[in-house]
């Protein structure tokens, strides 16, 4: 409740996903590559294979290529707003992904 956890990437992920009014009293983190189901992924663990997904932009104004810099979900809305020529959403805090723009 006070954010007193180790300063590693797993603890940071748990702390960032914790919301006191809605989170459970106990947070279970399975071992890496362990799934409660048969196969696939759940995007519910803090491990790299479960938290990183590809982001693909196609179309006019997009420069072809692969970009390996980290992108936050917050970066998508201001980038799309610029591409379609509208104002970024109110409260938008992400950056525009200029490296992929022509």
QUINOR-V944424 format. One record per pair of residues at least 12 apart in sequence whose ideal C-beta (glycine too) atoms are under 10 Angstrom apart, sorted by sequence separation. I is the first residue (numbers start at 1). GAP is how many residues later the second one is. D is the distance in whole Angstrom. If there is no record, write none. Layout:
i=I gap=GAP d=D
i=I gap=GAP d=D
This chain:
i=3 gap=12 d=6
i=15 gap=12 d=10
i=30 gap=12 d=9
i=33 gap=12 d=9
i=41 gap=12 d=9
i=54 gap=12 d=10
i=55 gap=12 d=9
i=77 gap=12 d=5
i=5 gap=13 d=9
i=14 gap=13 d=6
i=32 gap=13 d=8
i=34 gap=13 d=10
i=81 gap=13 d=10
i=83 gap=13 d=9
i=30 gap=14 d=9
i=31 gap=14 d=9
i=32 gap=14 d=10
i=33 gap=14 d=8
i=77 gap=14 d=10
i=78 gap=14 d=5
i=82 gap=14 d=5
i=83 gap=14 d=10
i=3 gap=15 d=8
i=14 gap=15 d=7
i=29 gap=15 d=10
i=30 gap=15 d=6
i=32 gap=15 d=5
i=35 gap=15 d=10
i=77 gap=15 d=5
i=78 gap=15 d=9
i=79 gap=15 d=8
i=81 gap=15 d=8
i=82 gap=15 d=9
i=13 gap=16 d=9
i=29 gap=16 d=6
i=31 gap=16 d=9
i=32 gap=16 d=9
i=33 gap=16 d=7
i=55 gap=16 d=6
i=76 gap=16 d=10
i=77 gap=16 d=9
i=78 gap=16 d=5
i=79 gap=16 d=8
i=80 gap=16 d=10
i=82 gap=16 d=9
i=1 gap=17 d=9
i=28 gap=17 d=10
i=29 gap=17 d=7
i=30 gap=17 d=9
i=32 gap=17 d=8
i=33 gap=17 d=9
i=62 gap=17 d=10
i=74 gap=17 d=10
i=75 gap=17 d=9
i=77 gap=17 d=6
i=78 gap=17 d=7
i=79 gap=17 d=5
i=80 gap=17 d=10
i=11 gap=18 d=10
i=29 gap=18 d=9
i=32 gap=18 d=9
i=52 gap=18 d=9
i=55 gap=18 d=9
i=74 gap=18 d=7
i=75 gap=18 d=9
i=76 gap=18 d=7
i=78 gap=18 d=5
i=79 gap=18 d=5
i=83 gap=18 d=8
i=1 gap=19 d=6
i=10 gap=19 d=7
i=52 gap=19 d=10
i=57 gap=19 d=9
i=74 gap=19 d=5
i=75 gap=19 d=4
i=77 gap=19 d=10
i=78 gap=19 d=8
i=79 gap=19 d=8
i=82 gap=19 d=8
i=53 gap=20 d=10
i=55 gap=20 d=9
i=74 gap=20 d=3
i=75 gap=20 d=5
i=55 gap=21 d=7
i=61 gap=21 d=9
i=62 gap=21 d=8
i=72 gap=21 d=9
i=73 gap=21 d=8
i=74 gap=21 d=8
i=75 gap=21 d=7
i=76 gap=21 d=8
i=79 gap=21 d=8
i=1 gap=22 d=10
i=10 gap=22 d=10
i=57 gap=22 d=8
i=61 gap=22 d=6
i=72 gap=22 d=6
i=75 gap=22 d=6
i=79 gap=22 d=8
i=57 gap=23 d=9
i=60 gap=23 d=8
i=61 gap=23 d=9
i=71 gap=23 d=9
i=72 gap=23 d=8
i=55 gap=24 d=10
i=59 gap=24 d=8
i=71 gap=24 d=9
i=57 gap=26 d=8
i=71 gap=26 d=7
i=17 gap=27 d=9
i=69 gap=28 d=9
i=71 gap=28 d=10
i=17 gap=29 d=8
i=71 gap=29 d=10
i=16 gap=30 d=9
i=67 gap=30 d=8
i=69 gap=30 d=7
i=69 gap=31 d=10
i=13 gap=32 d=8
i=14 gap=32 d=6
i=67 gap=32 d=6
i=13 gap=33 d=3
i=67 gap=33 d=6
i=12 gap=34 d=8
i=13 gap=34 d=9
i=65 gap=34 d=9
i=66 gap=34 d=10
i=10 gap=35 d=9
i=11 gap=35 d=9
i=62 gap=35 d=10
i=63 gap=35 d=10
i=65 gap=35 d=7
i=10 gap=36 d=5
i=63 gap=36 d=8
i=64 gap=36 d=9
i=9 gap=37 d=7
i=10 gap=37 d=8
i=13 gap=37 d=10
i=63 gap=37 d=5
i=8 gap=38 d=10
i=9 gap=38 d=9
i=13 gap=38 d=7
i=62 gap=38 d=6
i=63 gap=38 d=6
i=64 gap=38 d=9
i=9 gap=39 d=9
i=61 gap=39 d=9
i=62 gap=39 d=7
i=63 gap=39 d=5
i=57 gap=40 d=8
i=61 gap=40 d=6
i=62 gap=40 d=7
i=61 gap=41 d=6
i=9 gap=42 d=9
i=55 gap=42 d=9
i=60 gap=42 d=8
i=57 gap=43 d=6
i=57 gap=44 d=9
i=55 gap=45 d=10
